Amino acid sequence: MSAPTYSLQASLFPLAECVATALALHRGGTILFANQAFTRLTGYEEAELARMPFSRLFPAGVRDCVCELARSAIKDAPPNRHETDIVTRTGETRWVELSIARTDIDGQCTAVCSLVDITDRKLAEAAQKQAKQLLAQIIDGDPVPTLVIDASHVVTHWNRACEQILGQPAAAMVGTRRQWEAFYDSERPILADLIVSGTVDEIIGLYGTKNLRRSQVITGAYEAEDFFPRVGGTGRWLYFTAAPLHNAEGTMIGAIETLQDITERKNAENALLQMRADLEATVVQRTRDLQDAKATLEEDIARREMAETELLKRYVELTDLNCRLHDTQQQLVQSEKMASIGQLAAGVAHEINNPIGYVNSNLHSLKTYVGQLLEVLDTYEAHRGALPPADADAIETVKRAVDFTYLRDDIGELISESAEGTARVRKIVQDLRDFSRTDASQDWQPADIHQGLDSTLNIASNEIKYKADVVREYGTLPVVECLPSQLNQVFMNLFVNAAQAMPDNRRGTIHVRTGHDGDTVWIEIADDGSGIPPDVLDRIFDPFFTTKPVGKGTGLGLSLSYGIVQKHHGHITASSSPETGTCFRITLPVHHMAVPGVSP
């Protein structure tokens, strides 16, 4: 079927005025017809268009190409589309999508040209390309190893620092999903992949927060550290931080991940742990040697018991005296050790208190000075109308450049946060001094048991916070006549034991309960850890007995705690089962019962 033939006088042109697309007709020369959309786009009137060639709308560099497209269309070539730019009557350059097709009008081959304005799309594409180039320059210039993946887990950026530490060139990574090859032997997701797929919280819930945790600094970000044998030839410890990337609508479009080589720090930590284990093993070995020597001596004495009864009697007396002397010596050694530690802690606390004091004072002064400066600025602002317009505009330009409104709001918050930080340091220092009590008398004195528990928990927080949550269930307690520093030592031993009883695969809970009954008060410290086997529960207060692995304890903590509670004429008991954990209960008299002729 042949194409229909139209006439320039037919009703086709009124129909062309009804469409929003710019339309023009020509036969290789001047423009025969242009609708109103065409005149609006080009800026030329109909009379001007009727006198000018169609190719004149285009820059000189593309006119030949446009003419060739028109000739091809007139020769019955299939319709085609081409993106180019035009020059309007005002000299403005606009990007258009040019479509040229052939039709017969008045029996002659005529080119029908449509122009669709795509300038906004072109500008957006250019801006997006420039933003991507700027982002790539920022990431590549960052000395921190950084990689970026999109929502499809495809690597979009892999900077030079990343190349150096991981040994994988960016050319081999960008545009692929093989980011795992830099870390693992087989395919598995890295931290950024977990954020994009939204499975990080599930992994934390399954394995805990030992090596993977939420970032305390960046919302929605996560942190992790692990050893990677493939990195660096001999393997490296790496610390990761990964955060999601969102577009303006809040949709996740990818994730950015940075990493840090912490091998030296880990090696130092492992060396320190090894030194500690060796020291504890030496103590255990020396203890075994002492027990072996004691057993040998007892066997020798047993062989001589039948020889002389009197010698046996004297030996029994001597042995009893020796045991009491040994216990006294152990208590003196422990007391001297605790006194030294207490003096050291009090000294450090005192040294910290001094700079914290004047830092806190300076912050309050700074807050006052800043307030005064802001009053001066407010006065300037109130009289800005009196300034010459040029000066007022210059001041306004500087205020916008430094974001004065943000600075004014933020400076007060910064000072308040700093003052709060110094207050927290001062609280820790005070708790440390309360725990050591080296600045207090060692005589019996009234004390707040709750204050001692809180101070000890604060000191032991580094041991507890990664393993368990503490729930305080305090009752109403009177002040108790006691030796506060020694009771704090008992609380410390029980808190540390409770934390160490937590399994590695889950986070536990430590309950601290208090109450009183008449002239006695009671304290319970309960955990939901692994518990104590029933067959050894009766021996936990024996000196040198421990259920911990070799190198993890000496067996003296509970023994010393038992002796301190006994000195206070109180009682300490333990109940435990492998399913429910362990609960220690301490009962103490409110008033000290002095024994005549016996020093505390």
TORKETOR-94347 format. One record per residue (C-alpha): residue number from 1; x, y, z. Coordinates in nm, 3 decimals. Layout:
REM residues N
> NUM/X/Y/Z .
...
REM end
This chain:
REM residues 600
> 1/0.000/0.000/0.000 .
> 2/0.145/0.339/-0.097 .
> 3/0.179/0.623/0.153 .
> 4/-0.111/0.873/0.154 .
> 5/-0.069/1.207/-0.018 .
> 6/-0.159/1.532/0.158 .
> 7/-0.202/1.891/0.053 .
> 8/-0.057/2.198/0.218 .
> 9/-0.412/2.335/0.226 .
> 10/-0.562/2.024/0.381 .
> 11/-0.674/1.984/0.742 .
> 12/-0.342/1.819/0.835 .
> 13/-0.190/2.145/0.958 .
> 14/-0.466/2.240/1.204 .
> 15/-0.416/1.892/1.346 .
> 16/-0.040/1.959/1.378 .
> 17/-0.118/2.268/1.589 .
> 18/-0.289/2.045/1.846 .
> 19/0.020/1.843/1.938 .
> 20/0.286/1.956/2.191 .
> 21/0.575/1.825/1.979 .
> 22/0.757/2.081/1.762 .
> 23/0.687/1.992/1.392 .
> 24/0.827/2.139/1.069 .
> 25/0.808/2.048/0.699 .
> 26/1.072/2.112/0.434 .
> 27/1.199/1.963/0.107 .
> 28/1.569/2.022/0.164 .
> 29/1.545/2.401/0.152 .
> 30/1.338/2.655/0.340 .
> 31/1.080/2.559/0.599 .
> 32/0.737/2.503/0.440 .
> 33/0.541/2.480/0.764 .
> 34/0.610/2.500/1.141 .
> 35/0.354/2.457/1.416 .
> 36/0.328/2.682/1.722 .
> 37/0.525/2.436/1.939 .
> 38/0.812/2.473/1.689 .
> 39/0.803/2.855/1.704 .
> 40/0.799/2.846/2.086 .
> 41/1.100/2.613/2.095 .
> 42/1.311/2.805/1.840 .
> 43/1.195/3.158/1.926 .
> 44/1.140/3.245/1.555 .
> 45/0.813/3.380/1.418 .
> 46/0.631/3.196/1.135 .
> 47/0.732/3.459/0.883 .
> 48/1.099/3.428/0.982 .
> 49/1.088/3.051/0.960 .
> 50/0.931/3.066/0.614 .
> 51/1.239/3.253/0.485 .
> 52/1.515/3.042/0.644 .
> 53/1.655/2.696/0.559 .
> 54/1.579/2.424/0.811 .
> 55/1.952/2.352/0.859 .
> 56/2.016/2.706/0.984 .
> 57/1.865/2.608/1.321 .
> 58/2.166/2.385/1.391 .
> 59/2.527/2.476/1.477 .
> 60/2.769/2.480/1.185 .
> 61/2.936/2.160/1.296 .
> 62/2.622/1.946/1.262 .
> 63/2.441/2.115/0.970 .
> 64/2.587/1.881/0.708 .
> 65/2.483/1.579/0.913 .
> 66/2.125/1.714/0.952 .
> 67/2.102/1.785/0.579 .
> 68/2.219/1.432/0.499 .
> 69/1.957/1.288/0.736 .
> 70/1.687/1.494/0.561 .
> 71/1.800/1.386/0.214 .
> 72/1.801/1.021/0.325 .
> 73/1.448/1.057/0.460 .
> 74/1.324/1.219/0.139 .
> 75/1.477/0.930/-0.058 .
> 76/1.243/0.693/0.129 .
> 77/1.495/0.592/0.398 .
> 78/1.336/0.460/0.720 .
> 79/1.258/0.723/0.988 .
> 80/1.549/0.790/1.221 .
> 81/1.621/0.972/1.544 .
> 82/1.926/1.173/1.636 .
> 83/2.025/1.373/1.947 .
> 84/2.175/1.711/1.861 .
> 85/2.163/2.074/1.966 .
> 86/1.993/2.376/1.807 .
> 87/2.049/2.752/1.836 .
> 88/1.738/2.955/1.915 .
> 89/1.665/3.305/1.790 .
> 90/1.813/3.449/2.114 .
> 91/2.138/3.253/2.066 .
> 92/2.055/2.998/2.337 .
> 93/2.168/2.641/2.276 .
> 94/1.904/2.368/2.342 .
> 95/1.947/1.990/2.320 .
> 96/1.676/1.815/2.113 .
> 97/1.586/1.471/1.987 .
> 98/1.546/1.512/1.608 .
> 99/1.318/1.270/1.423 .
> 100/1.286/1.286/1.040 .
> 101/1.031/1.093/0.834 .
> 102/0.906/1.117/0.472 .
> 103/0.556/1.189/0.348 .
> 104/0.397/1.308/0.019 .
> 105/0.239/1.654/0.022 .
> 106/0.094/1.800/-0.300 .
> 107/0.253/1.506/-0.478 .
> 108/0.607/1.591/-0.364 .
> 109/0.840/1.411/-0.120 .
> 110/0.848/1.615/0.198 .
> 111/1.054/1.571/0.517 .
> 112/0.850/1.579/0.839 .
> 113/1.082/1.686/1.122 .
> 114/0.993/1.672/1.494 .
> 115/1.200/1.823/1.774 .
> 116/1.167/1.705/2.137 .
> 117/1.340/1.932/2.390 .
> 118/1.574/1.713/2.605 .
> 119/1.787/1.996/2.748 .
> 120/1.682/1.933/3.109 .
> 121/1.760/1.564/3.079 .
> 122/2.101/1.639/2.926 .
> 123/2.185/1.886/3.203 .
> 124/2.080/1.632/3.467 .
> 125/2.294/1.364/3.305 .
> 126/2.592/1.600/3.295 .
> 127/2.543/1.696/3.661 .
> 128/2.517/1.333/3.760 .
> 129/2.832/1.247/3.566 .
> 130/3.018/1.537/3.729 .
> 131/2.900/1.426/4.075 .
> 132/3.020/1.072/4.008 .
> 133/3.358/1.202/3.892 .
> 134/3.388/1.422/4.202 .
> 135/3.295/1.131/4.430 .
> 136/3.550/0.910/4.258 .
> 137/3.822/1.175/4.304 .
> 138/3.735/1.213/4.675 .
> 139/3.740/0.839/4.738 .
> 140/4.055/0.776/4.532 .
> 141/4.236/1.058/4.714 .
> 142/4.137/0.930/5.059 .
> 143/4.434/0.768/5.241 .
> 144/4.187/0.536/5.419 .
> 145/4.124/0.213/5.222 .
> 146/3.768/0.252/5.092 .
> 147/3.535/0.055/4.865 .
> 148/3.176/0.121/4.752 .
> 149/2.912/-0.119/4.618 .
> 150/2.571/-0.040/4.470 .
> 151/2.234/-0.193/4.551 .
> 152/2.314/-0.486/4.319 .
> 153/2.637/-0.564/4.513 .
> 154/2.848/-0.440/4.219 .
> 155/3.174/-0.262/4.311 .
> 156/3.163/0.102/4.199 .
> 157/3.475/0.237/4.374 .
> 158/3.797/0.075/4.492 .
> 159/4.053/0.342/4.588 .
> 160/4.433/0.331/4.572 .
> 161/4.470/0.275/4.946 .
> 162/4.247/-0.031/4.907 .
> 163/4.468/-0.157/4.624 .
> 164/4.781/-0.122/4.839 .
> 165/4.654/-0.299/5.152 .
> 166/4.452/-0.575/4.978 .
> 167/4.672/-0.628/4.671 .
> 168/4.374/-0.621/4.434 .
> 169/4.379/-0.355/4.154 .
> 170/4.071/-0.141/4.106 .
> 171/4.053/-0.243/3.739 .
> 172/3.992/-0.603/3.844 .
> 173/3.726/-0.514/4.103 .
> 174/3.518/-0.219/3.974 .
> 175/3.209/-0.338/3.786 .
> 176/3.222/-0.689/3.938 .
> 177/3.073/-0.869/4.238 .
> 178/3.407/-1.029/4.328 .
> 179/3.489/-0.809/4.629 .
> 180/3.504/-1.125/4.841 .
> 181/3.818/-1.244/4.655 .
> 182/4.031/-0.989/4.846 .
> 183/3.939/-1.151/5.179 .
> 184/3.818/-1.512/5.139 .
> 185/3.903/-1.832/4.952 .
> 186/3.540/-1.895/4.858 .
> 187/3.251/-1.662/4.784 .
> 188/3.081/-1.513/5.089 .
> 189/2.941/-1.165/5.164 .
> 190/3.156/-0.889/5.311 .
> 191/3.017/-0.639/5.563 .
> 192/2.894/-0.397/5.293 .
> 193/2.707/-0.686/5.124 .
> 194/2.532/-0.767/5.455 .
> 195/2.419/-0.405/5.491 .
> 196/2.281/-0.392/5.134 .
> 197/2.100/-0.725/5.180 .
> 198/1.972/-0.622/5.526 .
> 199/2.096/-0.935/5.707 .
> 200/2.343/-0.777/5.953 .
> 201/2.100/-0.775/6.247 .
> 202/2.023/-1.145/6.194 .
> 203/2.394/-1.233/6.207 .
> 204/2.445/-1.024/6.522 .
> 205/2.149/-1.197/6.685 .
> 206/2.290/-1.538/6.592 .
> 207/2.658/-1.494/6.677 .
> 208/2.659/-1.204/6.926 .
> 209/2.861/-0.882/6.917 .
> 210/3.212/-1.019/6.978 .
> 211/3.345/-0.944/6.628 .
> 212/3.046/-0.762/6.469 .
> 213/2.855/-0.478/6.630 .
> 214/2.660/-0.163/6.559 .
> 215/2.862/0.158/6.532 .
> 216/2.829/0.392/6.831 .
> 217/2.922/0.689/6.610 .
> 218/2.740/0.653/6.276 .
> 219/2.368/0.572/6.259 .
> 220/2.297/0.261/6.055 .
> 221/2.667/0.168/6.034 .
> 222/2.836/-0.145/6.164 .
> 223/3.188/-0.232/6.280 .
> 224/3.377/-0.560/6.267 .
> 225/3.727/-0.696/6.307 .
> 226/3.875/-1.030/6.209 .
> 227/4.191/-1.204/6.089 .
> 228/4.230/-1.266/5.713 .
> 229/4.503/-1.515/5.617 .
> 230/4.488/-1.414/5.246 .
> 231/4.581/-1.050/5.305 .
> 232/4.944/-0.939/5.306 .
> 233/5.099/-1.278/5.238 .
> 234/5.118/-1.383/5.607 .
> 235/4.767/-1.265/5.702 .
> 236/4.650/-0.939/5.861 .
> 237/4.403/-0.828/6.127 .
> 238/4.157/-0.579/5.974 .
> 239/3.902/-0.345/6.135 .
> 240/3.600/-0.257/5.917 .
> 241/3.336/0.016/5.925 .
> 242/3.049/-0.004/5.676 .
> 243/2.751/0.231/5.632 .
> 244/2.452/0.239/5.396 .
> 245/2.421/0.498/5.118 .
> 246/2.078/0.651/5.047 .
> 247/1.946/0.874/4.769 .
> 248/1.742/1.190/4.821 .
> 249/1.423/0.983/4.864 .
> 250/1.581/0.775/5.144 .
> 251/1.615/0.459/4.933 .
> 252/1.929/0.254/4.991 .
> 253/2.144/0.270/4.679 .
> 254/2.451/0.091/4.811 .
> 255/2.705/0.082/5.094 .
> 256/3.052/0.224/5.164 .
> 257/3.312/0.028/5.359 .
> 258/3.645/0.142/5.505 .
> 259/3.910/-0.075/5.664 .
> 260/4.213/-0.034/5.887 .
> 261/4.512/-0.259/5.945 .
> 262/4.520/-0.338/6.321 .
> 263/4.768/-0.627/6.301 .
> 264/5.029/-0.458/6.519 .
> 265/4.774/-0.378/6.788 .
> 266/4.640/-0.733/6.784 .
> 267/4.990/-0.878/6.802 .
> 268/5.061/-0.659/7.104 .
> 269/4.736/-0.768/7.270 .
> 270/4.810/-1.135/7.204 .
> 271/5.161/-1.095/7.340 .
> 272/5.022/-0.934/7.655 .
> 273/4.767/-1.214/7.696 .
> 274/5.041/-1.472/7.649 .
> 275/5.255/-1.302/7.912 .
> 276/4.963/-1.302/8.152 .
> 277/4.889/-1.669/8.082 .
> 278/5.255/-1.756/8.138 .
> 279/5.258/-1.566/8.467 .
> 280/4.943/-1.737/8.590 .
> 281/5.078/-2.074/8.479 .
> 282/5.395/-2.002/8.679 .
> 283/5.183/-1.922/8.986 .
> 284/4.987/-2.244/8.939 .
> 285/5.309/-2.444/8.903 .
> 286/5.459/-2.284/9.212 .
> 287/5.139/-2.361/9.400 .
> 288/5.158/-2.723/9.291 .
> 289/5.520/-2.739/9.401 .
> 290/5.422/-2.601/9.740 .
> 291/5.141/-2.855/9.770 .
> 292/5.377/-3.137/9.671 .
> 293/5.630/-3.022/9.927 .
> 294/5.359/-3.005/10.191 .
> 295/5.239/-3.357/10.102 .
> 296/5.597/-3.488/10.129 .
> 297/5.639/-3.327/10.469 .
> 298/5.309/-3.473/10.591 .
> 299/5.417/-3.821/10.478 .
> 300/5.745/-3.787/10.670 .
> 301/5.562/-3.675/10.980 .
> 302/5.318/-3.967/10.947 .
> 303/5.610/-4.214/10.948 .
> 304/5.744/-4.056/11.269 .
> 305/5.407/-4.046/11.451 .
> 306/5.450/-4.403/11.573 .
> 307/5.798/-4.328/11.712 .
> 308/5.721/-4.056/11.963 .
> 309/5.381/-3.950/12.090 .
> 310/5.519/-3.638/12.247 .
> 311/5.685/-3.542/11.922 .
> 312/5.349/-3.592/11.748 .
> 313/5.180/-3.366/12.001 .
> 314/5.438/-3.093/11.948 .
> 315/5.423/-3.144/11.575 .
> 316/5.045/-3.103/11.575 .
> 317/5.082/-2.783/11.773 .
> 318/5.357/-2.663/11.540 .
> 319/5.153/-2.753/11.233 .
> 320/4.850/-2.567/11.363 .
> 321/5.065/-2.265/11.440 .
> 322/5.225/-2.287/11.096 .
> 323/4.884/-2.299/10.925 .
> 324/4.764/-1.996/11.114 .
> 325/5.087/-1.817/11.032 .
> 326/5.050/-1.911/10.666 .
> 327/4.692/-1.777/10.657 .
> 328/4.801/-1.461/10.831 .
> 329/5.087/-1.419/10.587 .
> 330/4.853/-1.464/10.289 .
> 331/4.615/-1.206/10.429 .
> 332/4.903/-0.966/10.493 .
> 333/5.033/-1.014/10.139 .
> 334/4.688/-0.961/9.994 .
> 335/4.626/-0.660/10.219 .
> 336/4.961/-0.507/10.123 .
> 337/4.889/-0.571/9.755 .
> 338/4.545/-0.412/9.779 .
> 339/4.687/-0.118/9.974 .
> 340/4.949/-0.060/9.705 .
> 341/4.689/-0.081/9.431 .
> 342/4.461/0.148/9.627 .
> 343/4.735/0.404/9.680 .
> 344/4.824/0.391/9.311 .
> 345/4.458/0.427/9.208 .
> 346/4.402/0.715/9.452 .
> 347/4.716/0.888/9.325 .
> 348/4.608/0.852/8.964 .
> 349/4.256/0.969/9.054 .
> 350/4.400/1.273/9.231 .
> 351/4.622/1.358/8.934 .
> 352/4.324/1.324/8.698 .
> 353/4.101/1.535/8.923 .
> 354/4.330/1.840/8.897 .
> 355/4.325/1.885/8.516 .
> 356/3.958/1.783/8.499 .
> 357/3.884/2.053/8.755 .
> 358/4.036/2.337/8.560 .
> 359/3.910/2.201/8.226 .
> 360/3.558/2.202/8.371 .
> 361/3.611/2.550/8.513 .
> 362/3.745/2.674/8.179 .
> 363/3.444/2.526/8.000 .
> 364/3.205/2.717/8.227 .
> 365/3.408/3.036/8.170 .
> 366/3.413/2.967/7.795 .
> 367/3.035/2.926/7.797 .
> 368/3.001/3.266/7.968 .
> 369/3.245/3.431/7.725 .
> 370/3.067/3.281/7.423 .
> 371/2.736/3.410/7.557 .
> 372/2.886/3.757/7.589 .
> 373/3.030/3.740/7.237 .
> 374/2.690/3.637/7.103 .
> 375/2.535/3.936/7.285 .
> 376/2.787/4.160/7.107 .
> 377/2.696/3.997/6.774 .
> 378/2.325/4.046/6.851 .
> 379/2.394/4.415/6.914 .
> 380/2.573/4.439/6.577 .
> 381/2.278/4.262/6.414 .
> 382/2.030/4.502/6.576 .
> 383/2.219/4.801/6.435 .
> 384/2.298/4.649/6.096 .
> 385/2.046/4.879/5.933 .
> 386/2.266/5.173/6.025 .
> 387/2.555/5.036/5.824 .
> 388/2.614/5.123/5.459 .
> 389/2.450/4.869/5.227 .
> 390/2.788/4.747/5.096 .
> 391/2.914/4.677/5.450 .
> 392/2.589/4.509/5.549 .
> 393/2.604/4.285/5.238 .
> 394/2.969/4.197/5.310 .
> 395/2.879/4.096/5.667 .
> 396/2.585/3.888/5.541 .
> 397/2.815/3.715/5.286 .
> 398/3.062/3.618/5.560 .
> 399/2.779/3.490/5.781 .
> 400/2.652/3.266/5.501 .
> 401/3.003/3.144/5.419 .
> 402/3.065/3.026/5.776 .
> 403/2.702/2.911/5.828 .
> 404/2.664/3.150/6.122 .
> 405/2.319/3.019/6.225 .
> 406/2.453/2.664/6.257 .
> 407/2.763/2.781/6.445 .
> 408/2.552/2.981/6.688 .
> 409/2.328/2.681/6.766 .
> 410/2.607/2.423/6.770 .
> 411/2.866/2.603/6.986 .
> 412/2.644/2.584/7.295 .
> 413/2.582/2.212/7.238 .
> 414/2.955/2.147/7.198 .
> 415/3.034/2.323/7.526 .
> 416/2.751/2.139/7.707 .
> 417/2.868/1.800/7.572 .
> 418/3.227/1.877/7.682 .
> 419/3.108/1.976/8.031 .
> 420/2.906/1.655/8.051 .
> 421/3.217/1.455/7.948 .
> 422/3.428/1.612/8.225 .
> 423/3.150/1.536/8.474 .
> 424/3.153/1.171/8.367 .
> 425/3.533/1.152/8.409 .
> 426/3.501/1.309/8.753 .
> 427/3.236/1.049/8.847 .
> 428/3.466/0.763/8.738 .
> 429/3.755/0.914/8.938 .
> 430/3.533/0.949/9.246 .
> 431/3.417/0.587/9.213 .
> 432/3.780/0.477/9.184 .
> 433/3.867/0.665/9.503 .
> 434/3.561/0.526/9.680 .
> 435/3.662/0.176/9.577 .
> 436/4.023/0.207/9.697 .
> 437/3.935/0.415/10.007 .
> 438/4.306/0.480/10.067 .
> 439/4.215/0.829/10.182 .
> 440/3.982/0.692/10.450 .
> 441/4.044/0.538/10.786 .
> 442/4.066/0.162/10.806 .
> 443/3.860/0.166/11.125 .
> 444/3.503/0.044/11.132 .
> 445/3.274/0.317/11.004 .
> 446/2.916/0.366/10.882 .
> 447/2.889/0.313/10.506 .
> 448/2.628/0.311/10.229 .
> 449/2.626/-0.041/10.081 .
> 450/2.453/0.080/9.763 .
> 451/2.727/0.337/9.704 .
> 452/2.992/0.066/9.743 .
> 453/2.808/-0.161/9.496 .
> 454/2.771/0.121/9.239 .
> 455/3.134/0.227/9.272 .
> 456/3.257/-0.131/9.232 .
> 457/3.030/-0.187/8.929 .
> 458/3.167/0.127/8.770 .
> 459/3.526/0.012/8.827 .
> 460/3.449/-0.340/8.697 .
> 461/3.245/-0.218/8.399 .
> 462/3.524/-0.295/8.149 .
> 463/3.514/-0.660/8.260 .
> 464/3.133/-0.679/8.258 .
> 465/3.001/-0.460/7.976 .
> 466/3.103/-0.691/7.690 .
> 467/2.954/-1.003/7.854 .
> 468/2.646/-0.915/8.058 .
> 469/2.385/-0.656/8.147 .
> 470/2.355/-0.550/8.511 .
> 471/2.007/-0.521/8.667 .
> 472/1.996/-0.337/9.000 .
> 473/1.708/-0.436/9.230 .
> 474/1.793/-0.231/9.537 .
> 475/1.582/-0.230/9.849 .
> 476/1.594/0.019/10.134 .
> 477/1.910/-0.027/10.346 .
> 478/2.034/0.145/10.660 .
> 479/2.398/0.249/10.687 .
> 480/2.616/-0.044/10.796 .
> 481/2.917/-0.034/11.027 .
> 482/3.190/-0.208/10.826 .
> 483/3.528/-0.187/10.657 .
> 484/3.409/-0.040/10.322 .
> 485/3.722/-0.107/10.116 .
> 486/3.726/-0.476/10.217 .
> 487/3.356/-0.519/10.132 .
> 488/3.423/-0.351/9.796 .
> 489/3.689/-0.618/9.735 .
> 490/3.428/-0.889/9.804 .
> 491/3.184/-0.725/9.561 .
> 492/3.461/-0.696/9.298 .
> 493/3.545/-1.070/9.323 .
> 494/3.178/-1.169/9.286 .
> 495/3.113/-0.932/8.992 .
> 496/3.422/-1.051/8.801 .
> 497/3.338/-1.418/8.866 .
> 498/2.979/-1.359/8.742 .
> 499/3.104/-1.196/8.422 .
> 500/3.357/-1.474/8.358 .
> 501/3.083/-1.737/8.404 .
> 502/2.895/-1.613/8.095 .
> 503/2.918/-1.838/7.787 .
> 504/3.087/-1.691/7.480 .
> 505/2.786/-1.751/7.254 .
> 506/2.539/-1.526/7.434 .
> 507/2.510/-1.215/7.648 .
> 508/2.407/-1.276/8.008 .
> 509/2.243/-1.084/8.292 .
> 510/2.372/-1.009/8.642 .
> 511/2.109/-0.926/8.906 .
> 512/2.215/-0.726/9.213 .
> 513/1.951/-0.734/9.489 .
> 514/1.954/-0.585/9.841 .
> 515/1.726/-0.578/10.142 .
> 516/1.726/-0.582/10.522 .
> 517/1.562/-0.786/10.794 .
> 518/1.574/-0.638/11.139 .
> 519/1.936/-0.580/11.243 .
> 520/2.084/-0.749/10.936 .
> 521/2.115/-0.655/10.570 .
> 522/2.153/-0.892/10.276 .
> 523/2.307/-0.861/9.931 .
> 524/2.250/-1.107/9.644 .
> 525/2.462/-1.121/9.327 .
> 526/2.310/-1.367/9.078 .
> 527/2.407/-1.454/8.721 .
> 528/2.256/-1.675/8.449 .
> 529/2.594/-1.816/8.345 .
> 530/2.721/-2.172/8.319 .
> 531/2.679/-2.244/8.691 .
> 532/2.888/-2.455/8.932 .
> 533/2.870/-2.838/8.930 .
> 534/2.698/-2.970/9.247 .
> 535/2.992/-3.198/9.336 .
> 536/3.230/-2.900/9.385 .
> 537/2.987/-2.638/9.523 .
> 538/3.093/-2.712/9.884 .
> 539/3.461/-2.650/9.802 .
> 540/3.445/-2.311/9.629 .
> 541/3.551/-2.122/9.945 .
> 542/3.859/-2.343/9.999 .
> 543/4.195/-2.170/9.940 .
> 544/4.350/-2.244/9.599 .
> 545/4.039/-2.426/9.473 .
> 546/3.907/-2.304/9.138 .
> 547/3.682/-2.433/8.860 .
> 548/3.850/-2.209/8.603 .
> 549/4.100/-2.341/8.345 .
> 550/4.471/-2.331/8.420 .
> 551/4.600/-1.977/8.398 .
> 552/4.256/-1.817/8.455 .
> 553/4.256/-1.795/8.834 .
> 554/4.441/-1.880/9.157 .
> 555/4.150/-1.991/9.377 .
> 556/4.206/-1.715/9.636 .
> 557/3.927/-1.469/9.548 .
> 558/3.634/-1.651/9.712 .
> 559/3.852/-1.768/10.001 .
> 560/3.952/-1.408/10.081 .
> 561/3.591/-1.295/10.035 .
> 562/3.478/-1.561/10.281 .
> 563/3.735/-1.443/10.537 .
> 564/3.630/-1.076/10.498 .
> 565/3.260/-1.161/10.551 .
> 566/3.351/-1.372/10.854 .
> 567/3.550/-1.076/10.995 .
> 568/3.228/-0.873/10.967 .
> 569/3.043/-1.149/11.163 .
> 570/2.834/-1.215/10.856 .
> 571/2.765/-1.511/10.629 .
> 572/2.820/-1.582/10.259 .
> 573/2.648/-1.872/10.082 .
> 574/2.620/-1.990/9.724 .
> 575/2.351/-2.175/9.532 .
> 576/2.399/-2.291/9.175 .
> 577/2.291/-2.526/8.899 .
> 578/2.416/-2.567/8.540 .
> 579/2.075/-2.457/8.406 .
> 580/2.007/-2.141/8.610 .
> 581/2.351/-1.999/8.698 .
> 582/2.488/-1.902/9.039 .
> 583/2.361/-1.682/9.323 .
> 584/2.583/-1.558/9.610 .
> 585/2.403/-1.422/9.920 .
> 586/2.583/-1.211/10.182 .
> 587/2.425/-1.124/10.517 .
> 588/2.585/-0.862/10.744 .
> 589/2.492/-0.717/11.083 .
> 590/2.403/-0.348/11.074 .
> 591/2.613/-0.277/11.383 .
> 592/2.971/-0.393/11.437 .
> 593/3.009/-0.646/11.717 .
> 594/3.352/-0.569/11.859 .
> 595/3.542/-0.857/12.022 .
> 596/3.725/-0.746/12.343 .
> 597/4.101/-0.739/12.300 .
> 598/4.085/-0.807/11.922 .
> 599/4.188/-0.543/11.670 .
> 600/3.995/-0.511/11.343 .
REM end
